[in-house]
Amino acid sequence: MRLVTFRHQGSVGPGIVLGDDIHEILSHGDIKTALADVAAIKYKDTAATKVDAAELLPPITNPDKIVCVGLNYLEHRIETKRPETAYPTLFIRWSNTQVGHRQALVRPNESTRFDYEGEMAIVIGKGGRHIPADQAMSHVIGYSCYNDGSVRDWQKHTSQFTAGKNFIASAGFGPWLVVDEISDPNTLTLTTRLNGKIVQQSGVDLLIFSIPELIAYISTFTELSVGDVIVTGTPGGVGDRREPPLYMQPGDTVEVEVTGVGTLINSVVSAP
């Protein structure tokens, strides 16, 4: 099942993708409320909208929390020359920093060091606190692609990543949320392409802190809610650590693909 939030002819709402068509979900105002009971989702079987004719927004437009994980692949940790840590490196994004599939990422005027970070996102379908790792996967409702676009110089202003991770329209999320189709995310492969060239590629099984470990850790200090997004980390190959550096430029196209999930595509534009 592929769930989307889409805009068509001035209206925004949740939908389910069947083939090349989006069918409007009934009785739910947004995807987050629909996730509370996926089995009960009903949709219009008439008047479908073609996927290509709709504007896809981030699948979850109003998550209570977007928790991002930094330095969670060994190759990325090595390229950044960061030491091993006993606990996950976490930072928070705000929902207005995200754009959907085929919407434009915006390079801010304050920097030219706008970097890609292809990642897999998980979405919580059952909330809770103090979730044991061996029960954590039962709290995951689905998976999506994520580009954690990073303004590197602002990220490095202090020891905290927040400033460089929260410029408006700096992250891509989509194209949809895949539900009930992936039995083992560790079998998936993450690939990032910049203008058609592969710049990152890794198996999800190479996460330093696994999805269950992340959920267990995060739910210890905060209560996870339905629709919360956890962005699990980026592999090696980021542009900031290349020689010469390789940053996203206006006019570029960046793709984040997760096997079994889909491909998130975003163009890059300059801020007005």
N, C-alpha and C positions, 0 to 999 in steps of 0.2 A: 504494500500500500504506500503510495506517494502522496503526501499531504502538502498543500501549498497555501500561502496567503497571496491573493492576487487582486490586481486592480483592472477593471474593464468597464469602459463607458462611464467613468466617474464613480463607480461603486467599488468598495474594498470588502473582501470577505474570504472565508476559508473554502478550500476546494480539495477535491481528490482527483488525481491525474489517472486517467484510464486511456492508454494508448497515447494519441496526440491531443486528447481532449481534457479539459478541466470541467468537472461537474461540481456545482455549488453544493456545499454541505448544508443540510437543513438543521434548524433548531440550535445552532451554535453561532455565537457572534464572532468567535475567533478560534484559531487552532488550539490555543492553550486550554480553553474550556472543553473542546472536543476530546483532548487527550485524556481527560478524566475517565472517559468510558469509550474507548476506541471501538469496542465491539458493537456499540449502539449507534455508531455513525451511519446516518442515512443521507442520501444525496439525490439531487434531481437527475432523473435519467433522460431528461429532454433539455433542449436549449443549452447544449454544452458550448463552451468557449474553447477555441483552438489555443493550445499552449503558446504558439508563436504570435497570437493576437493579443495576449494578455501581458500585463506588466507584473512580473513576479517580484514580490517584496520578500524580505527575510521571512523564513517560514514561521518563526515566532517573533512577532513584532514588539511584544510587550513582556519579555521575560522579567521576572522579579530579580533574577541574578544572571549575569554572564561572568563565569569564573574561568579565567584563562590560565593555562599552565605553561610556564617557561622552562626552557632548558631540559626538556623531557625526552630527548633522543641523545644517545652518547655522541654521535658525530657532531651534533650541534653544540653540545657542551664542550667538546674538544676544540671546535673551531672558534668558540668564544673565549677559550682559555679560562673557563670557570671551573672551580673545584667541585668535587662530588658533594652532595648534601644529603643529610639523613631524611629530609622532608621535602615535599614538592615546593617549587617556587611558584607562587600564585600572584595574580593581579586581577583587577576587575575592569571590565569594559562597561560602557553605558550603551543603551539600546540605540540612541541617536547617532552612534558612530558607525552603524551598520547599513549596508545597502544590499539589495537582492541581486538575483541572477540577471546578468546583462544590464544592470544599472552601473553607473560610472563611479569608480573610486576617485576621490578628489585629492590631488597632491596639494598640500597647503602652501601658501606663499612664503611661510616662515622657514621652509627647508627644501632642499633638493634631495635629501637622503631618505626617500620614501621607499621602503623595502617590502618585499613580499614575504609571507610566511604561510605556506600551505599547511593546513591542519584538518583533522577530522573532529567534528563536534558531536557530542552526545546530548540528548535531551532527556530530562527526567520525566517519567510518567507516573511515578508514585513517590510522594514526598516522604520526609522523615528525618530524624536525627539519630546520631550514633548507629549508623547502619553498618553492620558487620560486613567485612569484605566478601565473605562467602555467600552473602545474600544480596550483594550490591547490584548484580546484573538484573535482578528482578525489578529494580527501580528504573531501569533504562527503557524508554519507550521507542527511541529511534535514533537515527544517525543522519548527519548532513556534512557538507563540505564547508570549509571556512578559510578565508584568507585574512590572517591577523596582520593587516597592513601596519607597518611600524615606522614612525618618524624617528630615525636612529639618534640624531643629535639631541632631540628633546627627550628621548628615552634615557639618555645618559646624563641629563642635567643633575640627577641625584642618584642615589642607590635604588630608588623606587622607579618602576617602569611606567607609572600611570600617565604622565604627561605625553609621552611618545606613543601611547596606545589608545588615545581617546580624542584624536582630531576628528571632526565631523566627516562622515562618509569615508572613513579610512579603512574599513573592514568589509569584506564580502561574506555573505552567509546564504547558502542555498545549494542547488536550485529549489530543493524540496526537502522534506523530512521523510525518510524511508522507515516505515514501521512494519514489524512482523515479517521481515524478509531476510534478516541477517542473524544467523544462529551463533556465529563466532566471529566477532570483529577482528580477532587476531589473525584471521586469514586474509584480511584486506590489504591492499597496497595503495599508498598515497603518492600522487605524482603532481608536481607543480610545473607548469610551462609558462615561459615568458616569450611572447611573440612566436609561439610554436616550438620553442626549444625547451627540452627538459632541463630544469635547473634544480629540482629536488625529487628524490624518489626513495621510498622506504616502505618496508612492511610495518603495519601497525603493531605487530608483535614485538617490535624493538623499542617500544615505549619503556623508559626507565621505571616510571611508576605506572602500573597498569590501571585500566579503568576501574576495577574493583577497589584498588588501593586509593585511587583519587577520591572516589565516592565516600569511602570509609573515613578518609582524612578530613575532607571538606565538611561532611555531615557531623563531625565532632564539634566544630566551632559554630556552625550555622545550620539552621533547618532548611533542607532542600525542599523545594516546592515544585508542583507540576508545571512544566514548561521552562524550568531553569535550564540554562545551557552551560555545559562544561566543554571548553575548547582544549583539546588534550595535548597540544605541543607540536612543534615543527621540527622536521629532520634537518640534517646538515645541508649546506648549499645556499644559505641566505646570501643576498647580494652584498651586504655590508662586509662580509668576510672574504670576498673574492679579491683577486688582484688582476686588473684594476676592479674597484667596486662596480657592482651592477645594480642600479636602482630602477624602480618603475618610473617611466617618463610619460608625460602627456602624449597621447597617441598610441601607447602600448596596449596590448591585450594580455591579460594574465588568466590562466586557467588552473583550477585546483580540482583534480579528479580523485575520487575514492572508488575503487572497484566495488561494484554492487550497489553503489549509492548514486553516482552520477558525476557530472562535471559542472562546476561553477565557473562561469565566464564573466569577467568584468573588463571594461575598458578603463583607461586612466585619463583624467582631464586635469587641467590646472584650476585652482580655485579662482573664483571671479575677483 
